[in-house]
Amino acid sequence: MNCLICENSLVVKGSNTENNDVLFCFNCNLYSINSRKQSKLKNMKSRYRGDFWLESNYNVQELLNSDFSSKKGWDYLVAQESMFEYYKQFLKNKNKILEIGVGTGIHLLAFDKMGYDVTGIEPDPINAELINKKLVHGTCINGFFEDIKFQNKFDIIFFYHVIEHLENPKNILEMCEKLLNPGGLIIIAVPDCDNPSTLNESIKNPYHLWHFSKKSLENLSRKLNYSIIKINSFSRLPKNQRRFYKILKKLKLNFLSHFLSPFYPLTFTTNQNGYEIRLILKKK
């Protein structure tokens, strides 16, 4: 099996929880799962139509019906706010947004609330139905990106912890380029597998087929018709800072909490202790 990015030969570096080989490209610093041995990969689409959320123990219906007011809902809300803080400066003159792999709908619903013309794609029919009931300015399509014929183009295509799940993220990103308006953006977040701890957790997840480092994302981007606008690694804030932030939010001191921790619960890092990598690409 060859590297998705540079096509060099891969070496076996171990196995995951389903006894599939974990492969590594020394040139790109990219880890992957040997999909040729992963028999369940053939049934991946059926798993994402329902089993994925059942196995994750996330009650999406409960989250949506409670407007994310539970503890788990809080985690999703602050993740959305943190991500928005990262890319908001690039939203000027952008209106049409496509999110691939909507999941709980937290990002799509936030875009919708801000008045953007949104389209989401979500393979789980229950998720898609619940999200559609809440949308005002757009729609959530039940299905898979590669199976849908789009009539319109978009200003932004958004992937939040999705491309590591795709059988061939390079092909999907190439397809996205054709759907972007001139100057359109791709916004991506993935686990930061430069961090050995994050890499280990990612490999344990049977749904993660790719384990990206900053270098591998940069190499992948350069193989495609995109320019890298921004790429950063983020680590988790220390527990005491996270507690202090919550106190400020409860006291409605939002300006101060934002000033102290604009990307809460994360912060920039240059060390190999990252939790997440965020990347913004622009169509050339």
C-alpha positions, 0 to 999 in steps of 0.5 A, a space after each residue: 500500500 502506498 501513501 495517499 499523498 506522496 505515493 511512497 511505500 508505507 511501513 507497518 507500525 503496529 495495529 489498531 483495536 480491530 487488528 488492522 495494520 497501522 501504516 506510516 509514511 516517513 516522507 509525509 509523517 502520515 499514519 493510516 489504516 490498511 484499508 485492504 485488510 479492513 473488511 468493515 470498510 466496505 460497510 462503512 457507509 451503513 455504519 455512518 447511517 446509524 451505528 456510528 452515533 449509537 456506538 459513540 454514546 452521544 444522544 444527538 436527539 437529546 442534545 438538539 432538543 435541549 439546545 445543547 444546554 447539557 454538559 455534553 452540549 456545553 462541550 459542543 458549544 464551546 468547540 463551535 465558538 472556538 472554531 468560529 473565532 479561528 476563521 471568522 475574519 475570513 467570512 467577509 463577502 462569503 455567504 454560501 456554506 457547505 458542511 460535510 459530515 454535519 454530525 450533531 449540527 452544532 456548526 451548521 446551526 450556528 452558521 444558519 443562525 448568523 444568516 448564512 445560506 447553508 447546506 449540510 450533508 449528514 449520513 445519519 437520517 435521524 440527525 439530518 431530520 432533527 437538524 432540518 427542523 431547526 434550520 431557517 436558511 438552509 437544508 441538511 441533506 441525508 446522504 454522502 457527499 460523493 453521491 450528491 449532484 450539486 446545482 450550486 457552488 459554495 464560498 466555504 466548504 467546512 470539515 470538522 473532524 471529518 477527513 480522518 474518517 474518509 476512505 480517500 480524503 484527497 479525492 474528496 478535496 479534489 471534488 470540493 475544489 470544483 464546487 468552490 466559487 473563485 477565492 472559495 475556502 476549505 476549513 478543516 479541523 483534525 486531531 493533532 497526531 504530532 502529539 503521541 497521546 492524540 495519535 494513540 487515541 486516534 488509532 484506537 478509534 476504529 472510524 479513523 482511517 487517517 492520522 494527520 500531522 501538520 506536515 502531512 496536512 501541508 503536503 496534502 494541501 500542496 498536492 491539490 489546487 489550494 493555497 494554505 492561508 492558515 494552519 495552527 496546532 492547538 492544545 488544551 488549556 490547563 484545568 485551572 484556566 478552564 475552570 476560571 473561564 467557566 466562572 467568568 461565563 457564568 458571571 456573564 463576563 464574556 468580554 473578559 473570558 474572551 480576552 483571556 481565552 479566545 479559543 477556549 478550551 484550546 490555545 495555540 501550541 508549537 510543541 508536540 502536545 497538540 489536541 487539534 490542527 486547524 487549516 484554512 485553504 483557498 482555491 487558487 
